[in-house]
């Protein structure tokens, strides 16, 4: 029989998992499986600390911080470096790899080619720049909030944002409009 803590956590997950998954999909540049892993790991860590989190004011922010930290830590793990993705056609004729993953997700109506261009451009950013750009322009968080989530100074967030946007400008004609489409 579930207790109040479990029911409260289940309600939280039902309300916020989709948002976390959308952020994770951008962080992982469209890799749906990796995004699911990130969200599951973040939710597991959140559950372990659930009784210490103020659910009314801090659960979502704390969960976002965990998600970003899990993403940054995942990039360092040995097994993540051993995986190789490809865009090869399997025997059944289905496309596999990151392009297929991005195409198979719940892409917004409209211009899916722009979404793929943005996901490819985001993949070329270093992980901290990618995290800052996604949090600032997809999640619409201010500099102070992103700095708190990432555990760095506001100046670092500003410089990482500027560098990330400069690189995106080199790769994409209008990165902010294209990122908006990728939402």
N, C-alpha and C positions, 0 to 999 in steps of 0.2 A: 504494500500500500504506500503510495508516494506521500511524502510529507509536504508541508507548506513551502519549504525551501525548493524542493524539486518542482512543484507546480509553478512557483514564481519564476524559476529559471526557464521552465518550458514555455511560459507565456513570453518571456523576454526573447527567447530564441525564435519563437514564431513571429514575433513582431520585427526583429532586427536581422535575422539571418540573410534575407534577400539583399538588404543594403550592404551587409558585410561581403556577400558574395560578389556583388557588382564591383565594389572597390577591389576585391582580390582579383577579379578577372582583369581589371586594368593593370594592377601591379604585376600580374603574371603575363601580361600582353596577350590575353585571350586563351591561355591554357586552362581550360575548364577543369581538368582533373587536378592540376596543381592548385588552382583556386579553391576547389573543394577541400583539398588537404589542408591548406592554410586556414580556412574558416573552421574546419573541424578541430585542428590543433588549438586555434585561438579560443574556441568555445570550451574545449576541454580545460584549458588553463583558466579560463574565466570561471568555470564551474567550481574548480578547486578553491578559488578565492571568493566565491559568491557571497558567503556570509559576511565578509569584510567590506564588500562594495556597497556604497549607498545607491540602491537601485533607482531612486527617484531622480538623482542629479548626476551620478557619475558612472553608471553602468555602461552606457553607450560609448562614452569617451574612453573609459578604461578598456573596453573591448576593442576599440579602434587602435589604441596604443599597443595592445597585445598583438593584434593583427599585423600592424606595421613591424613590430619587433620580430614576429615569427617569420615574416617575409624576408627581412634583412638577415636573420639567422639562417634561414633555409638556404640562401645562396651560398653559404659557407660549408654546408654539409657535403660530405664525400659522395654519398649516393646520388645527390642531385647533379654532380658533375659527370657522373658516369652515364647518365641517360643521354641518348641521342635521338632527336626528333627528325623526321624527314617528311617530305611531301611526296612520297612514293605512292604509286597506285598498287593496291593489294591485288591478290588473285581475283577477288570478287569484283574488282573494278571501282571500289570505293577509294576516295582520296583519304590519306591519313596524314597526321602531322599537325603542326601548329596552324596552318591555314585551314585545314578541315575542322580543327577544334574551334577556331574563331567563327567559321561559317556555321557550325552546328549549334552554336549557342543561341540565346534569345536576342538576336540582333534587332535593333530598332528598325522600324519601317523607314523607307527612304533610300539612303545612299550607302549600301553595305560596303561598296568599294572604298569609300572614304574611311569607314571604320577599320577596314583591313590595313589601309595606308597608315592610319594613326597607330594601330597596334604594332605594326612593323617599326614605325618611328620610335615609339615608346620602348620597344625591345632594344633599341640601339643606345638608349640612355643608361648611364651607370645607375645602379639600384637606388642609391639615395636620391639622386636627381629625379628618377622615375617616381619614387614615393612622394617627394615634395610636389611634383607637378600634379600627380593624381589627387593628392589630398587638397591642394589649393584650388584646382580648377574643375575637378570632378565632384569632390565632396563639398566644395565651396567653404572651406575652412580658412580662417584668417591666419596670419603669420604666427601670432602668439600661440594659437591652438596647435598648429602644426609643430611648432618648436617644442611644445609640451609633449605632444604625442611621440615625437621622435627623440626626445631627450637631448635636444641641442639648443643652441642660442638662436634668437630671432635673426641675427645677422647671417648665421649659417643657412637658415631657411631662405632668406632673401638671395644670398649668393647662389645657392643650389637652384633656386627657381630661375634666376637670370640665366645661369649656364644651361639649364635644361631647356628653357624656352629658346635660347640662341641656337642650340643644336636642333631643336624641333623646327625652327624657322629655316634652317639649312635643308632639312629633310622634307618638309611639308609646306605648301604655299601659304596657308593660313592656319597655323596649328590650333589656335584657340577655337575657331569655328569648327574645325575638324574634331577636336576633342569634345566639343559640345555635341556633335553628331554621334560620337562614340558612346555617349551616355546611354 
